[in-house]
Amino acid sequence: MIDIFYQKVASDQFRPIYTKADLAERVLKGEKGAILFVEGAHALEESMVQLRTWFRLGVRGMTLTWNHGNALASGNGEPNPGGLTLFGREVIDEMNRLGMIIDVSHLAPILMASSRHLET
């Protein structure tokens, strides 16, 4: 999907946005841009190397869960949510270090109430 983004989406009309400065420049010029995002951290396959590789390829954000839980956290469709896992906390720390967008929209309500670990 990352390759498809660069082949089919990224263009003079939809320039990739990698930084806050890129976003500000697009807005000031009235141009359209695109931020490469991963929907659901299950695709990480519990690999920090995968996260850093995605970042090097231009991914700038990730949704931690998508309704169902994964190796990072409980999703909003879980009957008995358990919160963030140790690996989830490590991923969040690394995403913060890299300056990535952390999408919490599908986290279980218990996580939303105690999201002190999330900085961005």
C-alpha positions as CSV (number, residue, x, y, z in Angstrom):
1,M,0.0,0.0,0.0
2,I,2.9,2.4,0.6
3,D,4.1,1.8,-2.9
4,I,0.6,2.5,-4.2
5,F,0.6,5.7,-2.3
6,Y,3.7,6.9,-4.1
7,Q,2.6,5.5,-7.5
8,K,-1.0,6.6,-7.5
9,V,-1.6,9.3,-4.9
10,A,1.6,11.4,-4.4
11,S,1.9,13.9,-7.2
12,D,2.1,17.6,-7.9
13,Q,-1.5,17.8,-6.9
14,F,-1.2,15.8,-3.7
15,R,2.3,16.3,-2.3
16,P,3.4,14.0,0.6
17,I,3.4,15.7,4.0
18,Y,6.2,14.5,6.2
19,T,6.5,17.4,8.7
20,K,4.5,20.2,10.4
21,A,6.5,22.6,8.1
22,D,5.3,20.6,5.0
23,L,1.7,20.9,6.2
24,A,2.0,24.7,6.9
25,E,3.5,25.2,3.5
26,R,0.7,23.4,1.7
27,V,-1.9,25.3,3.7
28,L,-0.2,28.7,3.0
29,K,0.0,27.9,-0.7
30,G,-3.6,26.6,-0.9
31,E,-2.3,23.3,-2.1
32,K,-3.5,19.8,-1.3
33,G,-1.3,17.3,0.5
34,A,-1.4,13.7,1.8
35,I,-0.2,12.2,5.0
36,L,0.6,8.5,4.8
37,F,-1.1,6.6,7.6
38,V,-1.4,3.0,8.8
39,E,-4.9,1.9,9.9
40,G,-4.5,-0.5,12.8
41,A,-1.2,-1.5,14.4
42,H,-1.9,-5.2,13.9
43,A,0.2,-4.8,10.7
44,L,3.3,-4.1,12.8
45,E,3.4,-7.8,13.6
46,E,5.0,-6.8,17.0
47,S,8.0,-5.3,15.3
48,M,9.6,-2.0,16.2
49,V,11.8,-2.5,13.1
50,Q,8.6,-2.5,11.0
51,L,7.5,0.8,12.7
52,R,10.9,2.5,12.0
53,T,10.9,1.1,8.4
54,W,7.5,2.6,7.8
55,F,8.7,5.9,9.1
56,R,11.6,5.9,6.7
57,L,9.2,5.1,3.9
58,G,7.1,8.2,4.8
59,V,4.4,6.9,7.1
60,R,3.7,9.6,9.6
61,G,0.8,8.2,11.6
62,M,-0.9,5.1,12.8
63,T,-4.2,4.1,14.4
64,L,-3.3,1.9,17.4
65,T,-6.3,-0.4,17.2
66,W,-9.3,-1.0,14.9
67,N,-12.3,-2.1,17.0
68,H,-10.6,-5.3,18.1
69,G,-7.6,-5.6,20.3
70,N,-4.1,-6.3,19.1
71,A,-0.6,-6.5,20.5
72,L,-0.7,-2.8,21.5
73,A,-4.1,-2.3,23.2
74,S,-7.8,-3.1,23.5
75,G,-10.0,-1.9,20.8
76,N,-13.4,-0.3,21.3
77,G,-15.2,-3.5,20.3
78,E,-13.7,-5.5,23.2
79,P,-16.2,-6.7,25.8
80,N,-13.5,-6.6,28.6
81,P,-10.9,-4.1,27.6
82,G,-7.5,-4.5,29.3
83,G,-5.7,-1.3,28.3
84,L,-2.3,-0.7,26.7
85,T,0.1,-3.5,26.7
86,L,3.8,-3.2,27.5
87,F,4.5,-3.4,23.8
88,G,1.9,-0.7,23.2
89,R,3.6,1.6,25.5
90,E,6.9,1.0,23.8
91,V,5.4,1.7,20.4
92,I,3.8,5.0,21.7
93,D,7.2,6.0,23.1
94,E,8.9,5.3,19.7
95,M,6.1,7.1,17.8
96,N,6.5,10.1,20.1
97,R,10.3,10.0,19.6
98,L,9.8,9.9,15.8
99,G,7.2,12.7,15.8
100,M,4.4,10.5,14.4
101,I,0.7,11.1,14.8
102,I,-1.0,8.7,17.2
103,D,-4.6,8.0,16.3
104,V,-6.6,6.9,19.3
105,S,-10.0,6.9,17.6
106,H,-10.7,3.1,18.0
107,L,-9.2,2.6,21.5
108,A,-11.4,1.1,24.2
109,P,-13.0,3.7,26.4
110,I,-10.9,2.6,29.4
111,L,-7.8,3.8,27.5
112,M,-9.3,7.1,26.6
113,A,-9.9,7.9,30.2
114,S,-6.3,7.1,31.2
115,S,-4.3,8.4,28.2
116,R,-1.5,10.2,30.1
117,H,1.0,8.1,28.2
118,L,0.0,9.8,24.9
119,E,1.9,13.0,24.2
120,T,0.9,13.8,20.6
